[in-house]
């Protein structure tokens, strides 16, 4: 990162953080489940995507239902782009250039994106832009924990919209707030049988959070790196396409992997466009891990190890062997709350409590998802973080 960019980032962080009054953390929350009160903005509606349909038709029902919210969110992105480049040239480049990127995407994503553009009436380039944001613009918290009976519980907060339009009046991120109405749960079926389930944003065809019932659970967090998503996307545009888009890989794994080990191998060995953390849970004792990825290699796999007293693994957006950025330490409070809870008391209810504790819950948090592989269960809740609350 150049010196001017770094100074800009520090200035922005200082300006945003200056609105918040310490403490930025709070005592570990209890009895937050079932969701209620000011942190809970609502449940998430279920839809079905039939994988037997032609890809261009699979998302029509969801997009028809969520069209107004998707158009509203895309308009907010346009407004941000036009504020950054007032001539409107940036969006013009998106509308002209990104449809060409769409034509290079693998089956079935190319046709699904075209179908979403048709159903929503939005330009294809802007639909593509929405679908590549996750490669470069997110922070998250994911964990897999094993209870005293050997059951695996997988929880995550999806935090999205960093540096994308800070609303001074409402103390919130504009894109984050626009995304919350787009949160949906989806049952992906084939031959009228569930293949996998996920929590998605309507109009986003990759997978960030999902479960293959009774087999494995999977979430993805961004990994910050100089060799990051911008480079991979640029290489793709220039014709070097031997890497895979992160969220397309996770969807492929959820759809096609047959076991925890199969999923772990695919996530570890597939070349990527962007570095990532894959947080994977299985259906047997000890099957939970964080896979730390560069674009080309698996750098580390941290697994649940009961013999060493490690009954959970937890990932935010920093390599587990390094200290997190001091302005963005969600790991320490999350681990503090997990340790206070103790393995004997771990459950979806107590995991929700951990994910409801500031700053694990923050102004970027769009939803919380809880998954239980043994029950094939996925449940999600739209979140809010009342002031005072950290911006990330």
JOJOBEL-V339887 format. One record per residue. N is the residue number from 1. RES is the residue in three letters. PHI is phi in whole degrees, 0 to 359 (NA if undefined). PSI is psi in whole degrees, 0 to 359 (NA if undefined). BURIAL is b if it has 9 or more other C-alpha atoms within 8 Angstrom, else e. Layout:
BEGIN
n:N res:RES phi:PHI psi:PSI burial:BURIAL
n:N res:RES phi:PHI psi:PSI burial:BURIAL
END
This chain:
BEGIN
n:1 res:UNK phi:NA psi:130 burial:e
n:2 res:UNK phi:293 psi:162 burial:e
n:3 res:UNK phi:297 psi:320 burial:e
n:4 res:UNK phi:294 psi:319 burial:e
n:5 res:UNK phi:296 psi:320 burial:e
n:6 res:UNK phi:295 psi:317 burial:b
n:7 res:UNK phi:296 psi:322 burial:e
n:8 res:UNK phi:297 psi:316 burial:e
n:9 res:UNK phi:297 psi:314 burial:e
n:10 res:UNK phi:298 psi:317 burial:e
n:11 res:UNK phi:298 psi:319 burial:e
n:12 res:UNK phi:294 psi:316 burial:e
n:13 res:UNK phi:301 psi:316 burial:e
n:14 res:UNK phi:296 psi:318 burial:e
n:15 res:UNK phi:295 psi:317 burial:e
n:16 res:UNK phi:289 psi:313 burial:b
n:17 res:UNK phi:296 psi:334 burial:b
n:18 res:UNK phi:296 psi:343 burial:e
n:19 res:UNK phi:278 psi:350 burial:e
n:20 res:UNK phi:251 psi:142 burial:b
n:21 res:UNK phi:257 psi:127 burial:e
n:22 res:UNK phi:301 psi:156 burial:e
n:23 res:UNK phi:278 psi:149 burial:e
n:24 res:UNK phi:276 psi:345 burial:b
n:25 res:UNK phi:247 psi:166 burial:b
n:26 res:UNK phi:221 psi:168 burial:b
n:27 res:UNK phi:298 psi:150 burial:e
n:28 res:UNK phi:304 psi:127 burial:e
n:29 res:UNK phi:286 psi:152 burial:b
n:30 res:UNK phi:224 psi:153 burial:e
n:31 res:UNK phi:58 psi:36 burial:e
n:32 res:UNK phi:275 psi:347 burial:b
n:33 res:UNK phi:247 psi:135 burial:b
n:34 res:UNK phi:292 psi:151 burial:e
n:35 res:UNK phi:305 psi:138 burial:e
n:36 res:UNK phi:197 psi:173 burial:e
n:37 res:UNK phi:77 psi:190 burial:e
n:38 res:UNK phi:290 psi:342 burial:e
n:39 res:UNK phi:277 psi:348 burial:b
n:40 res:UNK phi:255 psi:119 burial:b
n:41 res:UNK phi:256 psi:356 burial:b
n:42 res:UNK phi:142 psi:162 burial:e
n:43 res:UNK phi:281 psi:177 burial:e
n:44 res:UNK phi:242 psi:130 burial:b
n:45 res:UNK phi:285 psi:143 burial:e
n:46 res:UNK phi:267 psi:140 burial:e
n:47 res:UNK phi:228 psi:168 burial:b
n:48 res:UNK phi:240 psi:134 burial:e
n:49 res:UNK phi:247 psi:118 burial:b
n:50 res:UNK phi:271 psi:110 burial:b
n:51 res:UNK phi:287 psi:353 burial:b
n:52 res:UNK phi:280 psi:344 burial:e
n:53 res:UNK phi:285 psi:159 burial:e
n:54 res:UNK phi:300 psi:140 burial:e
n:55 res:UNK phi:308 psi:325 burial:b
n:56 res:UNK phi:291 psi:346 burial:b
n:57 res:UNK phi:253 psi:352 burial:b
n:58 res:UNK phi:294 psi:327 burial:b
n:59 res:UNK phi:258 psi:4 burial:b
n:60 res:UNK phi:301 psi:315 burial:b
n:61 res:UNK phi:296 psi:316 burial:e
n:62 res:UNK phi:295 psi:313 burial:b
n:63 res:UNK phi:293 psi:323 burial:b
n:64 res:UNK phi:300 psi:318 burial:b
n:65 res:UNK phi:288 psi:325 burial:e
n:66 res:UNK phi:253 psi:14 burial:b
n:67 res:UNK phi:303 psi:312 burial:b
n:68 res:UNK phi:299 psi:319 burial:e
n:69 res:UNK phi:291 psi:322 burial:b
n:70 res:UNK phi:293 psi:316 burial:b
n:71 res:UNK phi:298 psi:320 burial:b
n:72 res:UNK phi:296 psi:318 burial:b
n:73 res:UNK phi:293 psi:317 burial:b
n:74 res:UNK phi:297 psi:323 burial:b
n:75 res:UNK phi:296 psi:323 burial:e
n:76 res:UNK phi:296 psi:323 burial:b
n:77 res:UNK phi:294 psi:318 burial:b
n:78 res:UNK phi:302 psi:315 burial:b
n:79 res:UNK phi:298 psi:319 burial:e
n:80 res:UNK phi:296 psi:317 burial:b
n:81 res:UNK phi:296 psi:319 burial:b
n:82 res:UNK phi:289 psi:332 burial:b
n:83 res:UNK phi:289 psi:327 burial:e
n:84 res:UNK phi:282 psi:318 burial:e
n:85 res:UNK phi:233 psi:88 burial:b
n:86 res:UNK phi:302 psi:340 burial:e
n:87 res:UNK phi:290 psi:348 burial:e
n:88 res:UNK phi:81 psi:3 burial:b
n:89 res:UNK phi:294 psi:329 burial:b
n:90 res:UNK phi:296 psi:312 burial:b
n:91 res:UNK phi:294 psi:325 burial:b
n:92 res:UNK phi:299 psi:319 burial:e
n:93 res:UNK phi:295 psi:320 burial:b
n:94 res:UNK phi:299 psi:314 burial:b
n:95 res:UNK phi:292 psi:331 burial:b
n:96 res:UNK phi:271 psi:317 burial:b
n:97 res:UNK phi:274 psi:319 burial:b
n:98 res:UNK phi:289 psi:333 burial:b
n:99 res:UNK phi:301 psi:330 burial:b
n:100 res:UNK phi:292 psi:324 burial:e
n:101 res:UNK phi:295 psi:319 burial:b
n:102 res:UNK phi:304 psi:322 burial:b
n:103 res:UNK phi:292 psi:343 burial:e
n:104 res:UNK phi:264 psi:353 burial:e
n:105 res:UNK phi:287 psi:151 burial:e
n:106 res:UNK phi:286 psi:161 burial:e
n:107 res:UNK phi:295 psi:139 burial:e
n:108 res:UNK phi:261 psi:7 burial:e
n:109 res:UNK phi:296 psi:322 burial:b
n:110 res:UNK phi:303 psi:310 burial:b
n:111 res:UNK phi:288 psi:327 burial:b
n:112 res:UNK phi:295 psi:317 burial:b
n:113 res:UNK phi:295 psi:321 burial:b
n:114 res:UNK phi:296 psi:322 burial:b
n:115 res:UNK phi:294 psi:321 burial:b
n:116 res:UNK phi:294 psi:318 burial:b
n:117 res:UNK phi:299 psi:318 burial:b
n:118 res:UNK phi:296 psi:314 burial:e
n:119 res:UNK phi:292 psi:328 burial:b
n:120 res:UNK phi:267 psi:340 burial:b
n:121 res:UNK phi:78 psi:9 burial:e
n:122 res:UNK phi:272 psi:152 burial:b
n:123 res:UNK phi:300 psi:139 burial:e
n:124 res:UNK phi:303 psi:321 burial:b
n:125 res:UNK phi:300 psi:323 burial:b
n:126 res:UNK phi:284 psi:330 burial:b
n:127 res:UNK phi:293 psi:319 burial:b
n:128 res:UNK phi:297 psi:317 burial:b
n:129 res:UNK phi:303 psi:314 burial:b
n:130 res:UNK phi:303 psi:324 burial:b
n:131 res:UNK phi:278 psi:350 burial:b
n:132 res:UNK phi:251 psi:359 burial:e
n:133 res:UNK phi:304 psi:320 burial:e
n:134 res:UNK phi:295 psi:338 burial:b
n:135 res:UNK phi:296 psi:341 burial:b
n:136 res:UNK phi:221 psi:357 burial:b
n:137 res:UNK phi:224 psi:55 burial:b
n:138 res:UNK phi:208 psi:157 burial:b
n:139 res:UNK phi:224 psi:149 burial:b
n:140 res:UNK phi:207 psi:169 burial:b
n:141 res:UNK phi:229 psi:129 burial:b
n:142 res:UNK phi:227 psi:146 burial:b
n:143 res:UNK phi:211 psi:151 burial:b
n:144 res:UNK phi:233 psi:129 burial:b
n:145 res:UNK phi:230 psi:146 burial:b
n:146 res:UNK phi:252 psi:127 burial:b
n:147 res:UNK phi:277 psi:180 burial:b
n:148 res:UNK phi:293 psi:343 burial:e
n:149 res:UNK phi:262 psi:5 burial:e
n:150 res:UNK phi:87 psi:8 burial:e
n:151 res:UNK phi:277 psi:143 burial:b
n:152 res:UNK phi:260 psi:131 burial:b
n:153 res:UNK phi:238 psi:129 burial:b
n:154 res:UNK phi:239 psi:122 burial:b
n:155 res:UNK phi:232 psi:155 burial:b
n:156 res:UNK phi:204 psi:146 burial:b
n:157 res:UNK phi:256 psi:129 burial:b
n:158 res:UNK phi:262 psi:111 burial:b
n:159 res:UNK phi:252 psi:123 burial:b
n:160 res:UNK phi:215 psi:141 burial:b
n:161 res:UNK phi:114 psi:17 burial:b
n:162 res:UNK phi:302 psi:130 burial:b
n:163 res:UNK phi:63 psi:21 burial:e
n:164 res:UNK phi:249 psi:74 burial:b
n:165 res:UNK phi:82 psi:81 burial:e
n:166 res:UNK phi:281 psi:123 burial:b
n:167 res:UNK phi:270 psi:105 burial:b
n:168 res:UNK phi:297 psi:321 burial:e
n:169 res:UNK phi:293 psi:312 burial:e
n:170 res:UNK phi:265 psi:358 burial:e
n:171 res:UNK phi:50 psi:60 burial:e
n:172 res:UNK phi:207 psi:161 burial:b
n:173 res:UNK phi:272 psi:128 burial:b
n:174 res:UNK phi:299 psi:313 burial:b
n:175 res:UNK phi:292 psi:323 burial:b
n:176 res:UNK phi:304 psi:314 burial:b
n:177 res:UNK phi:292 psi:326 burial:b
n:178 res:UNK phi:289 psi:334 burial:b
n:179 res:UNK phi:282 psi:332 burial:b
n:180 res:UNK phi:302 psi:319 burial:b
n:181 res:UNK phi:292 psi:347 burial:e
n:182 res:UNK phi:269 psi:357 burial:b
n:183 res:UNK phi:289 psi:128 burial:b
n:184 res:UNK phi:222 psi:151 burial:b
n:185 res:UNK phi:261 psi:140 burial:b
n:186 res:UNK phi:229 psi:133 burial:b
n:187 res:UNK phi:259 psi:108 burial:b
n:188 res:UNK phi:273 psi:122 burial:b
n:189 res:UNK phi:238 psi:156 burial:b
n:190 res:UNK phi:216 psi:133 burial:b
n:191 res:UNK phi:55 psi:37 burial:e
n:192 res:UNK phi:64 psi:21 burial:e
n:193 res:UNK phi:238 psi:144 burial:e
n:194 res:UNK phi:294 psi:129 burial:b
n:195 res:UNK phi:265 psi:312 burial:b
n:196 res:UNK phi:200 psi:166 burial:b
n:197 res:UNK phi:235 psi:154 burial:b
n:198 res:UNK phi:209 psi:161 burial:b
n:199 res:UNK phi:254 psi:127 burial:b
n:200 res:UNK phi:227 psi:168 burial:b
n:201 res:UNK phi:263 psi:130 burial:b
n:202 res:UNK phi:303 psi:129 burial:b
n:203 res:UNK phi:98 psi:354 burial:b
n:204 res:UNK phi:252 psi:117 burial:b
n:205 res:UNK phi:267 psi:347 burial:b
n:206 res:UNK phi:279 psi:175 burial:b
n:207 res:UNK phi:243 psi:132 burial:b
n:208 res:UNK phi:249 psi:335 burial:b
n:209 res:UNK phi:213 psi:122 burial:b
n:210 res:UNK phi:198 psi:166 burial:b
n:211 res:UNK phi:223 psi:133 burial:b
n:212 res:UNK phi:262 psi:103 burial:b
n:213 res:UNK phi:308 psi:132 burial:b
n:214 res:UNK phi:68 psi:8 burial:b
n:215 res:UNK phi:238 psi:299 burial:b
n:216 res:UNK phi:198 psi:164 burial:b
n:217 res:UNK phi:237 psi:153 burial:b
n:218 res:UNK phi:210 psi:132 burial:b
n:219 res:UNK phi:228 psi:162 burial:b
n:220 res:UNK phi:230 psi:135 burial:b
n:221 res:UNK phi:239 psi:149 burial:b
n:222 res:UNK phi:288 psi:144 burial:b
n:223 res:UNK phi:244 psi:119 burial:b
n:224 res:UNK phi:287 psi:133 burial:b
n:225 res:UNK phi:199 psi:147 burial:e
n:226 res:UNK phi:298 psi:327 burial:e
n:227 res:UNK phi:270 psi:66 burial:e
n:228 res:UNK phi:256 psi:197 burial:b
n:229 res:UNK phi:297 psi:328 burial:b
n:230 res:UNK phi:302 psi:318 burial:b
n:231 res:UNK phi:294 psi:315 burial:b
n:232 res:UNK phi:297 psi:319 burial:b
n:233 res:UNK phi:295 psi:318 burial:b
n:234 res:UNK phi:298 psi:317 burial:e
n:235 res:UNK phi:300 psi:319 burial:b
n:236 res:UNK phi:299 psi:313 burial:b
n:237 res:UNK phi:299 psi:324 burial:e
n:238 res:UNK phi:278 psi:359 burial:e
n:239 res:UNK phi:108 psi:356 burial:e
n:240 res:UNK phi:269 psi:103 burial:e
n:241 res:UNK phi:235 psi:40 burial:e
n:242 res:UNK phi:270 psi:355 burial:e
n:243 res:UNK phi:264 psi:166 burial:b
n:244 res:UNK phi:242 psi:142 burial:b
n:245 res:UNK phi:298 psi:137 burial:b
n:246 res:UNK phi:304 psi:307 burial:b
n:247 res:UNK phi:287 psi:339 burial:b
n:248 res:UNK phi:287 psi:324 burial:b
n:249 res:UNK phi:296 psi:313 burial:b
n:250 res:UNK phi:298 psi:323 burial:b
n:251 res:UNK phi:294 psi:317 burial:b
n:252 res:UNK phi:299 psi:320 burial:b
n:253 res:UNK phi:294 psi:314 burial:b
n:254 res:UNK phi:299 psi:325 burial:b
n:255 res:UNK phi:281 psi:325 burial:b
n:256 res:UNK phi:244 psi:335 burial:e
n:257 res:UNK phi:292 psi:145 burial:b
n:258 res:UNK phi:253 psi:354 burial:e
n:259 res:UNK phi:199 psi:170 burial:b
n:260 res:UNK phi:302 psi:314 burial:b
n:261 res:UNK phi:294 psi:320 burial:e
n:262 res:UNK phi:298 psi:315 burial:b
n:263 res:UNK phi:298 psi:317 burial:b
n:264 res:UNK phi:298 psi:319 burial:b
n:265 res:UNK phi:296 psi:315 burial:e
n:266 res:UNK phi:296 psi:318 burial:b
n:267 res:UNK phi:289 psi:332 burial:b
n:268 res:UNK phi:277 psi:327 burial:b
n:269 res:UNK phi:256 psi:341 burial:e
n:270 res:UNK phi:284 psi:130 burial:b
n:271 res:UNK phi:291 psi:140 burial:b
n:272 res:UNK phi:241 psi:162 burial:b
n:273 res:UNK phi:278 psi:335 burial:b
n:274 res:UNK phi:219 psi:149 burial:b
n:275 res:UNK phi:294 psi:157 burial:b
n:276 res:UNK phi:199 psi:164 burial:b
n:277 res:UNK phi:246 psi:127 burial:b
n:278 res:UNK phi:253 psi:125 burial:b
n:279 res:UNK phi:251 psi:116 burial:b
n:280 res:UNK phi:236 psi:134 burial:b
n:281 res:UNK phi:238 psi:144 burial:b
n:282 res:UNK phi:252 psi:204 burial:b
n:283 res:UNK phi:239 psi:14 burial:b
n:284 res:UNK phi:226 psi:160 burial:e
n:285 res:UNK phi:305 psi:138 burial:e
n:286 res:UNK phi:83 psi:355 burial:b
n:287 res:UNK phi:268 psi:83 burial:b
n:288 res:UNK phi:202 psi:133 burial:b
n:289 res:UNK phi:205 psi:161 burial:b
n:290 res:UNK phi:246 psi:121 burial:b
n:291 res:UNK phi:259 psi:114 burial:b
n:292 res:UNK phi:267 psi:119 burial:b
n:293 res:UNK phi:244 psi:136 burial:b
n:294 res:UNK phi:273 psi:182 burial:b
n:295 res:UNK phi:295 psi:330 burial:b
n:296 res:UNK phi:253 psi:332 burial:e
n:297 res:UNK phi:226 psi:157 burial:b
n:298 res:UNK phi:274 psi:118 burial:b
n:299 res:UNK phi:272 psi:331 burial:e
n:300 res:UNK phi:193 psi:146 burial:e
n:301 res:UNK phi:232 psi:112 burial:b
n:302 res:UNK phi:260 psi:120 burial:e
n:303 res:UNK phi:245 psi:154 burial:b
n:304 res:UNK phi:303 psi:134 burial:b
n:305 res:UNK phi:217 psi:95 burial:b
n:306 res:UNK phi:296 psi:328 burial:e
n:307 res:UNK phi:296 psi:331 burial:e
n:308 res:UNK phi:264 psi:8 burial:e
n:309 res:UNK phi:80 psi:11 burial:e
n:310 res:UNK phi:264 psi:94 burial:b
n:311 res:UNK phi:262 psi:1 burial:b
n:312 res:UNK phi:211 psi:159 burial:b
n:313 res:UNK phi:235 psi:143 burial:b
n:314 res:UNK phi:218 psi:132 burial:b
n:315 res:UNK phi:228 psi:134 burial:b
n:316 res:UNK phi:255 psi:258 burial:b
n:317 res:UNK phi:219 psi:30 burial:b
n:318 res:UNK phi:222 psi:144 burial:b
n:319 res:UNK phi:306 psi:134 burial:b
n:320 res:UNK phi:294 psi:341 burial:e
n:321 res:UNK phi:270 psi:2 burial:e
n:322 res:UNK phi:239 psi:159 burial:e
n:323 res:UNK phi:285 psi:140 burial:e
n:324 res:UNK phi:290 psi:161 burial:b
n:325 res:UNK phi:304 psi:133 burial:e
n:326 res:UNK phi:299 psi:333 burial:e
n:327 res:UNK phi:279 psi:353 burial:e
n:328 res:UNK phi:219 psi:54 burial:e
n:329 res:UNK phi:262 psi:88 burial:b
n:330 res:UNK phi:268 psi:340 burial:b
n:331 res:UNK phi:296 psi:311 burial:b
n:332 res:UNK phi:299 psi:310 burial:e
n:333 res:UNK phi:295 psi:326 burial:b
n:334 res:UNK phi:294 psi:316 burial:b
n:335 res:UNK phi:291 psi:323 burial:b
n:336 res:UNK phi:302 psi:314 burial:e
n:337 res:UNK phi:290 psi:323 burial:b
n:338 res:UNK phi:297 psi:316 burial:b
n:339 res:UNK phi:293 psi:323 burial:e
n:340 res:UNK phi:294 psi:325 burial:e
n:341 res:UNK phi:294 psi:316 burial:b
n:342 res:UNK phi:75 psi:150 burial:e
n:343 res:UNK phi:301 psi:323 burial:b
n:344 res:UNK phi:298 psi:337 burial:e
n:345 res:UNK phi:251 psi:7 burial:e
n:346 res:UNK phi:285 psi:139 burial:b
n:347 res:UNK phi:195 psi:169 burial:e
n:348 res:UNK phi:305 psi:324 burial:b
n:349 res:UNK phi:298 psi:313 burial:b
n:350 res:UNK phi:284 psi:331 burial:b
n:351 res:UNK phi:296 psi:320 burial:b
n:352 res:UNK phi:298 psi:322 burial:b
n:353 res:UNK phi:301 psi:315 burial:b
n:354 res:UNK phi:300 psi:315 burial:b
n:355 res:UNK phi:286 psi:354 burial:b
n:356 res:UNK phi:259 psi:4 burial:b
n:357 res:UNK phi:264 psi:126 burial:b
n:358 res:UNK phi:291 psi:141 burial:b
n:359 res:UNK phi:266 psi:11 burial:b
n:360 res:UNK phi:302 psi:317 burial:b
n:361 res:UNK phi:271 psi:127 burial:b
n:362 res:UNK phi:212 psi:185 burial:b
n:363 res:UNK phi:291 psi:345 burial:b
n:364 res:UNK phi:269 psi:348 burial:b
n:365 res:UNK phi:291 psi:120 burial:b
n:366 res:UNK phi:265 psi:316 burial:b
n:367 res:UNK phi:210 psi:160 burial:b
n:368 res:UNK phi:243 psi:133 burial:b
n:369 res:UNK phi:238 psi:139 burial:b
n:370 res:UNK phi:239 psi:134 burial:b
n:371 res:UNK phi:228 psi:137 burial:b
n:372 res:UNK phi:236 psi:108 burial:b
n:373 res:UNK phi:294 psi:323 burial:b
n:374 res:UNK phi:295 psi:332 burial:b
n:375 res:UNK phi:261 psi:355 burial:e
n:376 res:UNK phi:63 psi:31 burial:b
n:377 res:UNK phi:253 psi:134 burial:b
n:378 res:UNK phi:229 psi:128 burial:b
n:379 res:UNK phi:225 psi:143 burial:e
n:380 res:UNK phi:224 psi:152 burial:b
n:381 res:UNK phi:219 psi:134 burial:b
n:382 res:UNK phi:283 psi:137 burial:b
n:383 res:UNK phi:242 psi:161 burial:b
n:384 res:UNK phi:219 psi:152 burial:b
n:385 res:UNK phi:238 psi:101 burial:b
n:386 res:UNK phi:295 psi:148 burial:e
n:387 res:UNK phi:292 psi:147 burial:e
n:388 res:UNK phi:283 psi:140 burial:e
n:389 res:UNK phi:208 psi:139 burial:b
n:390 res:UNK phi:296 psi:146 burial:b
n:391 res:UNK phi:290 psi:342 burial:b
n:392 res:UNK phi:209 psi:NA burial:b
END
